[in-house]
Amino acid sequence: MRKRLLYMVLILAGGWAEAPCQSRLPDLSAVDAHARSVGVDIDLYQLVSELTSPYRDNLSRVRSIFVWITDHIAYDWKAFNKEEELKIPECRSGQDCDALLAAWEKKYLNNILRRRKALCDGYARLFTRMCDIAGIEAATINGYTKTKPHQIGQAGRIDHAWNAVWLDTSWHLLDATWAAGTCTEDENSGKLNGFVKKFNDYYFLTPSEEFSRNHFPQYTRWVLKPGFTKEQFAANPYYDPAVLSKIRLHAPQSGIITGQKGDTIHFRFEYNGRIEKLQVNSNIFRNPDVWTTEQVSRRKKIWVKDSFALKRQRYVPFRQKENCYEFDYIIPENSLYYLDILFDYRRVLRFKVAIRK
């Protein structure tokens, strides 16, 4: 499986969403420091022992494995660009299928440890295997993700892999690939330019309510958000990944807004950050981009605000009470087909508009 690391989306929540899982976890910084100090060992049993033996509780053991993987394994962006398919051996009649798969996976994982690079399937399989050695039940999950503005209304194809782990009395979700860092992308070719290591704690034991914003499993047994469907997943709006952990959207209740000219769309959300300016861009009207480059030396350019563009901006009045925000938008024309919501000149949300006949 292959997937870009950079882009993530947010699903709409009906009602006030729960706080991020990380806020309910104990302080695991000592576990993190230990995991990062353990070197790469091609012997998985020895490696898992070094990572987990200091701890008696499974939460710390899982955290140690997760942090080690995200710290030591880089995303194989060159393999992604080559569009290499995972070659899992086919089991023929009369063969010991379990032994065949186990031998293939051992070689596959050893190669990841040797090269210290993996695609998403490698991250997920490595986590599952290391948990298995530690005596912790875990599973590799294949499924769909939403990472682009044009994907609103589409589930796309199965293109990613992540994990579930059993802790205490229930399954919990995590994504080591997206927690490991980001990749930059060439906008014209769609090819990746490189990997930037940056740990993202958001994808460790993310509550299913939040995880379902940008993940949907191939098999429904792994849909841990009650009643959530593939159709609802397809209708998610696009969200800037930088705000994913900070925002909880309460209205509208779909990323696809149905209406017609003159209708008022009410937006309501929680945001753990400060918003000075709020704007709406669409296919009908777009605020001029306020950022431009300025040449400061022969080889250096910097980003600066364009004073002329700032004078041509339109802003949307909003109501705020602590971290809760509300505003209204009236559909100006029946030719409207998308809306971008901007916080301080940066797009954070996109919705698709379906004009009612």
C-alpha positions as CSV (number, residue, x, y, z in Angstrom):
1,M,0.0,0.0,0.0
2,R,1.2,3.5,-0.7
3,K,-0.1,6.8,0.5
4,R,0.9,10.5,0.7
5,L,1.8,11.5,4.2
6,L,1.1,15.2,4.0
7,Y,-2.6,15.6,3.6
8,M,-5.4,14.8,6.0
9,V,-9.1,15.6,6.3
10,L,-11.7,16.0,9.0
11,I,-15.2,14.4,9.2
12,L,-18.2,16.4,10.5
13,A,-19.3,15.4,14.0
14,G,-22.9,15.5,14.9
15,G,-22.9,17.0,18.4
16,W,-20.0,18.2,20.6
17,A,-17.0,15.9,19.9
18,E,-14.9,14.4,22.6
19,A,-11.5,15.7,23.4
20,P,-8.4,14.2,21.7
21,C,-7.3,10.9,23.1
22,Q,-3.9,12.2,23.9
23,S,-5.3,14.5,26.6
24,R,-6.7,11.4,28.5
25,L,-3.4,9.5,28.4
26,P,-0.8,9.5,31.2
27,D,2.6,11.2,30.7
28,L,4.5,8.9,28.4
29,S,7.5,11.1,27.7
30,A,9.9,8.7,29.6
31,V,8.7,5.8,27.4
32,D,9.2,7.9,24.3
33,A,12.8,8.8,25.4
34,H,13.6,5.1,26.0
35,A,12.1,4.0,22.6
36,R,14.1,6.6,20.7
37,S,17.3,5.5,22.5
38,V,17.0,1.9,21.3
39,G,19.0,1.2,18.1
40,V,18.0,-0.8,15.1
41,D,18.3,-4.5,15.5
42,I,17.6,-6.9,12.7
43,D,16.5,-9.5,15.3
44,L,12.9,-8.5,16.0
45,Y,12.7,-10.5,19.2
46,Q,15.7,-8.8,20.7
47,L,14.4,-5.4,19.6
48,V,10.9,-5.9,21.0
49,S,12.5,-7.2,24.3
50,E,14.6,-4.0,24.6
51,L,11.6,-1.8,23.9
52,T,9.0,-3.5,26.2
53,S,10.8,-5.3,29.0
54,P,11.0,-2.1,31.2
55,Y,7.2,-1.9,31.4
56,R,4.5,-4.1,32.9
57,D,1.5,-2.3,31.4
58,N,0.5,-2.8,27.7
59,L,-0.1,0.9,27.1
60,S,3.6,1.7,27.7
61,R,4.7,-1.3,25.6
62,V,2.5,-0.3,22.7
63,R,3.7,3.3,23.0
64,S,7.3,2.2,23.0
65,I,6.9,0.1,19.8
66,F,4.9,2.8,18.1
67,V,7.4,5.6,18.9
68,W,10.4,3.4,17.9
69,I,8.9,2.7,14.5
70,T,8.0,6.3,13.8
71,D,11.4,7.5,15.0
72,H,13.6,4.9,13.1
73,I,11.6,4.1,9.9
74,A,11.4,6.7,7.1
75,Y,8.7,6.8,4.5
76,D,10.0,5.3,1.2
77,W,8.9,8.1,-1.1
78,K,11.0,6.8,-4.0
79,A,9.2,3.5,-3.9
80,F,5.9,5.4,-3.8
81,N,6.9,7.3,-7.0
82,K,7.8,4.0,-8.7
83,E,4.2,2.8,-7.9
84,E,5.6,-0.6,-6.9
85,E,3.0,-3.1,-5.9
86,L,3.3,-5.3,-2.9
87,K,4.2,-8.8,-4.0
88,I,2.6,-11.2,-1.6
89,P,3.2,-14.8,-2.6
90,E,0.2,-16.8,-3.8
91,C,-0.5,-20.0,-2.0
92,R,-1.0,-23.1,-4.2
93,S,-2.8,-26.3,-3.4
94,G,-0.8,-28.5,-1.1
95,Q,1.4,-25.7,0.3
96,D,1.5,-24.7,3.9
97,C,0.0,-21.2,3.4
98,D,0.7,-20.0,6.9
99,A,4.4,-21.0,6.7
100,L,4.7,-19.5,3.2
101,L,3.3,-16.1,4.3
102,A,5.3,-16.1,7.6
103,A,8.6,-16.7,5.7
104,W,7.7,-14.0,3.2
105,E,6.8,-11.5,5.9
106,K,9.9,-12.2,7.9
107,K,12.1,-11.4,4.9
108,Y,9.9,-8.3,4.1
109,L,10.2,-6.9,7.6
110,N,13.9,-7.7,7.8
111,N,14.4,-5.7,4.7
112,I,12.6,-2.8,6.2
113,L,14.8,-2.9,9.3
114,R,17.9,-3.1,7.2
115,R,17.0,-0.2,4.9
116,R,15.0,1.7,7.6
117,K,12.4,2.6,5.0
118,A,8.9,1.5,4.4
119,L,5.6,2.2,2.7
120,C,2.4,2.3,4.7
121,D,1.9,-1.5,4.5
122,G,5.4,-1.9,5.9
123,Y,4.8,0.4,8.9
124,A,1.5,-1.4,9.7
125,R,2.9,-4.9,9.3
126,L,5.9,-4.1,11.4
127,F,3.8,-2.7,14.2
128,T,1.5,-5.8,14.1
129,R,4.4,-8.2,14.2
130,M,6.2,-6.4,17.0
131,C,3.0,-6.3,19.1
132,D,2.5,-10.0,18.4
133,I,6.0,-10.8,19.7
134,A,5.2,-8.7,22.8
135,G,2.1,-10.7,23.4
136,I,-0.2,-7.8,22.5
137,E,-3.1,-8.3,20.1
138,A,-2.9,-6.1,17.1
139,A,-4.2,-6.0,13.5
140,T,-3.2,-4.5,10.2
141,I,-6.1,-2.7,8.5
142,N,-6.3,-1.7,4.8
143,G,-8.7,0.9,3.6
144,Y,-9.6,4.3,2.2
145,T,-8.3,7.8,3.1
146,K,-9.3,11.3,2.2
147,T,-6.5,13.7,1.5
148,K,-7.5,16.0,-1.4
149,P,-10.2,18.8,-1.8
150,H,-11.6,17.1,-4.9
151,Q,-12.4,13.9,-3.0
152,I,-15.5,15.3,-1.3
153,G,-18.3,12.9,-2.3
154,Q,-15.9,10.1,-3.2
155,A,-14.5,7.2,-1.1
156,G,-11.7,6.7,-3.6
157,R,-9.7,3.5,-3.7
158,I,-8.1,1.3,-1.1
159,D,-4.7,3.0,-0.8
160,H,-3.5,2.9,2.8
161,A,-2.8,0.7,5.8
162,W,-2.9,1.4,9.5
163,N,-3.4,-0.5,12.8
164,A,-5.8,-1.5,15.6
165,V,-4.5,-2.6,19.0
166,W,-6.4,-4.3,21.8
167,L,-5.9,-2.4,25.1
168,D,-7.9,-3.2,28.3
169,T,-11.3,-4.1,26.9
170,S,-11.5,-2.6,23.5
171,W,-9.8,-1.9,20.1
172,H,-7.9,1.4,19.6
173,L,-6.7,2.9,16.3
174,L,-3.3,4.3,15.3
175,D,-1.4,5.2,12.1
176,A,2.4,4.9,12.3
177,T,2.9,6.1,8.8
178,W,1.1,9.4,9.2
179,A,2.7,9.8,12.7
180,A,6.2,9.4,11.4
181,G,6.4,12.6,9.3
182,T,5.3,14.3,6.0
183,C,6.2,14.2,2.4
184,T,6.3,17.2,0.0
185,E,4.6,16.8,-3.3
186,D,5.2,18.3,-6.8
187,E,1.9,19.9,-7.7
188,N,2.4,19.3,-11.4
189,S,3.6,15.7,-11.5
190,G,2.0,14.4,-8.3
191,K,5.4,12.8,-7.4
192,L,6.8,13.1,-3.9
193,N,10.0,15.1,-3.4
194,G,11.2,13.7,-0.1
195,F,10.3,12.8,3.5
196,V,10.5,15.1,6.5
197,K,10.7,13.4,9.8
198,K,8.2,14.9,12.3
199,F,6.4,13.0,14.9
200,N,2.6,13.6,15.0
201,D,1.2,12.4,18.3
202,Y,-2.4,12.8,17.0
203,Y,-2.3,9.4,15.3
204,F,-1.6,7.4,18.5
205,L,-4.8,5.8,19.9
206,T,-6.9,8.4,18.1
207,P,-10.6,8.1,19.1
208,S,-12.7,6.4,16.4
209,E,-14.9,9.5,16.2
210,E,-11.8,11.5,15.1
211,F,-10.0,8.7,13.2
212,S,-13.0,8.3,10.9
213,R,-12.5,11.8,9.6
214,N,-9.9,10.6,7.2
215,H,-9.8,6.8,7.4
216,F,-12.4,4.1,6.4
217,P,-11.6,0.4,6.6
218,Q,-12.0,-2.1,3.8
219,Y,-13.9,-4.5,6.1
220,T,-16.7,-3.2,8.3
221,R,-15.6,-5.1,11.4
222,W,-13.0,-2.3,11.8
223,V,-15.6,0.5,11.7
224,L,-15.3,1.4,15.3
225,K,-17.5,4.5,15.1
226,P,-21.1,3.2,15.7
227,G,-23.3,3.5,12.6
228,F,-20.7,5.1,10.4
229,T,-21.0,4.2,6.7
230,K,-18.8,4.4,3.7
231,E,-21.3,6.9,2.2
232,Q,-20.8,9.2,5.2
233,F,-17.1,8.9,4.9
234,A,-17.3,9.9,1.2
235,A,-19.2,13.0,2.2
236,N,-16.5,14.3,4.5
237,P,-15.3,17.8,3.9
238,Y,-11.6,18.5,3.2
239,Y,-9.6,19.9,6.1
240,D,-6.1,21.3,6.2
241,P,-4.1,18.7,8.1
242,A,-2.5,21.5,10.2
243,V,-5.8,22.1,12.0
244,L,-7.0,18.5,12.3
245,S,-6.3,18.2,16.0
246,K,-7.6,21.7,16.8
247,I,-11.0,21.7,15.3
248,R,-14.4,20.1,15.9
249,L,-17.1,20.9,13.4
250,H,-20.8,20.8,14.4
251,A,-22.6,22.4,11.5
252,P,-23.2,21.7,8.7
253,Q,-23.5,18.0,9.3
254,S,-22.1,17.0,5.9
255,G,-19.3,18.0,3.7
256,I,-21.8,18.2,0.9
257,I,-24.2,21.1,1.4
258,T,-27.5,21.1,-0.4
259,G,-29.3,24.4,-1.1
260,Q,-30.1,27.1,-3.6
261,K,-29.8,30.8,-4.2
262,G,-30.8,32.8,-1.1
263,D,-30.5,29.9,1.4
264,T,-28.5,30.6,4.6
265,I,-25.8,28.0,5.6
266,H,-25.0,28.1,9.3
267,F,-21.5,27.1,10.3
268,R,-20.6,26.2,13.9
269,F,-17.3,24.8,15.2
270,E,-14.9,24.6,18.1
271,Y,-11.3,25.7,17.4
272,N,-8.5,25.6,19.9
273,G,-6.7,28.5,18.4
274,R,-7.2,32.2,17.7
275,I,-8.9,33.5,14.6
276,E,-8.4,37.1,13.7
277,K,-9.9,37.1,10.2
278,L,-12.4,34.7,8.7
279,Q,-13.1,34.5,4.9
280,V,-15.1,32.4,2.4
281,N,-13.7,31.7,-1.1
282,S,-15.7,30.0,-3.8
283,N,-15.9,29.4,-7.5
284,I,-17.9,32.7,-7.7
285,F,-15.6,34.9,-5.6
286,R,-12.0,34.4,-4.4
287,N,-10.1,36.8,-2.2
288,P,-6.8,37.7,-3.8
289,D,-3.8,35.8,-2.3
290,V,-2.2,38.1,0.2
291,W,1.2,36.3,0.1
292,T,3.8,37.1,-2.5
293,T,7.6,36.6,-2.7
294,E,10.2,39.3,-2.4
295,Q,13.7,39.0,-3.7
296,V,16.1,40.0,-0.8
297,S,19.3,38.8,-2.5
298,R,20.4,37.1,-5.7
299,R,19.7,33.7,-4.2
300,K,17.1,34.4,-1.5
301,K,13.4,35.1,-1.6
302,I,11.1,35.6,1.3
303,W,7.3,35.5,1.7
304,V,5.7,38.9,2.4
305,K,2.1,40.2,2.5
306,D,0.9,42.0,-0.6
307,S,-0.4,45.4,0.6
308,F,-2.5,45.9,-2.5
309,A,-4.1,42.4,-2.1
310,L,-4.9,43.2,1.6
311,K,-7.0,46.2,0.6
312,R,-9.2,44.0,-1.7
313,Q,-10.0,41.4,1.0
314,R,-13.6,40.5,2.0
315,Y,-14.1,39.3,5.6
316,V,-17.0,37.4,7.1
317,P,-18.4,38.5,10.5
318,F,-18.4,35.7,13.1
319,R,-19.6,35.2,16.7
320,Q,-17.2,33.8,19.2
321,K,-17.7,32.5,22.8
322,E,-14.4,31.1,24.2
323,N,-13.3,28.5,21.6
324,C,-16.8,28.2,19.9
325,Y,-17.3,30.0,16.6
326,E,-20.4,30.6,14.4
327,F,-21.1,32.4,11.2
328,D,-23.7,32.4,8.4
329,Y,-23.2,32.4,4.6
330,I,-26.0,33.1,2.1
331,I,-25.8,31.2,-1.2
332,P,-25.4,34.0,-3.8
333,E,-26.0,32.1,-7.1
334,N,-27.1,28.7,-8.2
335,S,-23.8,28.3,-10.0
336,L,-22.0,27.9,-6.6
337,Y,-20.4,24.4,-6.3
338,Y,-17.7,24.7,-3.6
339,L,-16.8,26.8,-0.5
340,D,-13.4,27.3,1.1
341,I,-13.3,28.5,4.7
342,L,-10.1,30.5,5.5
343,F,-8.7,31.4,8.9
344,D,-6.3,34.3,8.7
345,Y,-5.8,33.9,4.9
346,R,-5.2,30.2,5.1
347,R,-7.7,27.6,3.8
348,V,-8.7,25.2,6.5
349,L,-11.9,23.7,5.1
350,R,-13.6,22.9,1.8
351,F,-17.2,22.0,1.2
352,K,-19.0,20.8,-1.9
353,V,-22.3,22.5,-2.8
354,A,-25.1,20.7,-4.5
355,I,-27.8,23.1,-5.8
356,R,-31.3,21.9,-5.0
357,K,-33.4,21.6,-8.1
